[in-house]
Each structure stands twice: as structure tokens, then as C-alpha cells.
Amino acid sequence: MRGHIRKRGKNSWTIVLSMGQDPSTGKRRQQWVSVKGNKKDAERKLAELLHQIDTGGFVRPAKVTVAEFLDRWLHDYAWPNLAPRTAEGYEQIIRGHLVPGLGYIPLTELRPEHLQRYYSEKLASGRRDGKGSLSPRTVRHHHMTLHGALQSAVKWGLLARNPADGVDAPRYQAHEMRTLNEDDIRIFLAAAHPTPYYALFYLALFTGMRRSELLALRWNDIDLDLAQVSVVRTLHQLHDRKIVFRAPKTAKGRRTVALPPSAALRLREHRQKQEAVRVCLGIPLQGDDLVFSQPDGRPLLPDTVTHAWVKLARRTGLSGVRFHDARHSHASLMLKAGIHPKVVQERLGHASIQITLDTYSHIAPGLQAAAAARFDQGLAYDPTGDGNSVPVKSG
């Protein structure tokens, strides 16, 4: 295909021209051109540009705007490489905010002061357009999106440096982590027992798996004899309600999680109930069927599961505890029990142990105190000299 058009906005289009291969690298070259108007205007411009290429009259546009680059970044990088919900979130930020605010600037002329002004305007209240201000956390997401995209521009040779490196992202107060203690978990699961979500919530609390991982589980991914779960994919629902399955974002996310005996027992019971329902519906349960699903096998909707969790949390006096806090609760209880952080990292699927240590640093003081006490006990040194001390060897 020598060229094609793609809709970018309400009255704007992007023409993508194939310019052959770069003789030095062998990579495919493309030229992106923006067009204002309707689809016919874009098609006429495409025909004109192709004619210019054929007759030798085509001249490359001197400058690519931020809007044109971000459109290319979404198409060539974000959607093919990122989780669908992540790419969708980036596209919403880019289409709804970054392009209207910064899109007109030529990419090579984008400066840190442009970004600083953009952030200030988004944070300001009572703007002339009548729209309310955005929170520091939201503006920080804009910064992270733009920084990642501009970093790709540097890698692709379109920029010498990343302008976002010269701007500090707005600071914000992180969401307070709420965790359940042992008694909370017993109360919560007792209330969840009569509901269709009992096994799902049980597994969330006893494995620390993410909601997207739990909802994507198939029976083929579970070995009840060995009591382990293979995490090989995730489930996401896009804003158009479409359900998509993707591999975990990182290599560490693809992992095997050992099941506590009680969790394996809950899954056996859950499978028996699921099989009984399927017999009534005349739909035999297969190995590639979802572990947690609607009675007819269709996926559970993530928001429906979250709402069920929130409703149950309120009923048990645990308001404010999110579904994701089941993951935090699992990790916190394991660390408090003296489980090595490396094991916790592997169970959670964190990309590095540093993420685990940073996320649960609030538990560190207690762990350090316990470690210090254990060291004292292990050495058994008595400085009083009453005969119970252990001799200390000199160098």
C-alpha cells in the first residue's frame, strides 16, 4: 500500500505515505501529512501527493507537529505494545487534552516552558473556557503520557532530547492503602460465602492476584493436584464495552502462584457448583472455560465485580477498602509473617523487588524491629557476664 488516510479528529485526517526503505537501516520510512476537512478532501490530497511522488515533485514537509507525532505514536507504538486499557487511557489524554493544548506546536520546537504552561493551565481553576481545573494526579498522568511519547521520539531520531525531562510533574497525595487484618478477612469472607463471588474474593485475598488476572483464568491454567495457578493472560474491558484478553505486561507478570490448601479446596468446590449449573444449561464445562464467569460461560465484567466487592465491604463495616486492597492485604500479611520480600515479589508479579519494597515500605519498621530481635536471639550474647553469654571470637 503506497498510502492511506486515517481519521484523527472531527474535521481532521492523517495521510500516511509509504516512502520505501531507508537504505542505511533497511527500515520502512513513512511520511505523515495532516489534512483539515472531510474524507473526500483527504482522499483528494492523498491522490495529489501520490502524483507528486510519481512525477518527482513531492517535497517533504519541513516540520511535524506534536499532534501529528502523537497520532503516529498511538498507532505505531501504544496500541500494538501496551495493554488495551492503558493504550485507551493514553488516547483519551492525547485526544482530549494534549492535542488541543500542544498539538499545534512543531515537534522540534517543543520546549519545557510549553509543558510548564500547559500544566499550570490545567491545574488552574476558573479558566476562561469555563472548564474546571484538573487534579495534580490527573495532570501528572498527562506528564507521564507525554514523557513516554516524547521518549519514543528521541529513540526514533525525531528529537535530540526529551523536553519533558526539563519539567517537574505535579506532586499529589497518593491514595491511602487500606489493608485487611486476619479478623477482617474472616468477617469479609463469611459475608461473601452466600454470594456468587465467594471463590473469586477468596482467591484474591489468598493469592494477591490482580482483578484482570483472576477474571482471565481458565481451568486449564489451574492444577488442583499440585495446588498452583499459571498466570498467562489478563482480561480488560474497553470503554466501548468490548472484552479483550492480553498477555501480562511484563515477563515477571507471567508466573506460577502456589495455592494455599484452603484456596485449592475452595476452587474444587467452586468447580463442582459450576459443573452442576452447566449440566442444567446443557453446556458441558471445558478446560478452556473461564474459572470465574457468568452461568453461561461469558466473562464477568470487571466493574460488576468491583461493585460487588464495594457493596460487601460496606456491609461488613470495611468501607473504603477497594478490591485492589485484597492484593495489598495479601502482601502485607505475608511480609509481617516473615516471608522474604523476594517471594512476595514473585507471587505478586512485580517487575522488580524494588517495587515490592517501595510499595510496602510502611511495613518495614516492624520488619526491622523483628529482624533486630531475631539477631539478638540468634547470637545469644549476654553483655552482663553472668555466664550465659556466648564468647566472641577476636579477629
Helices and strands as residue ranges (DSSP letters): E 3-7, E 12-21, E 28-36, H 39-55, H 66-73, I 74-78, H 79-81, H 84-93, I 94-98, H 99-102, G 107-109, H 112-123, H 136-155, G 163-166, H 182-192, H 198-207, H 211-215, G 219-221, E 222-223, E 228-231, E 234-237, E 243-246, E 255-258, H 261-281, H 302-315, H 325-336, H 341-348, H 353-359, G 361-363, H 364-379
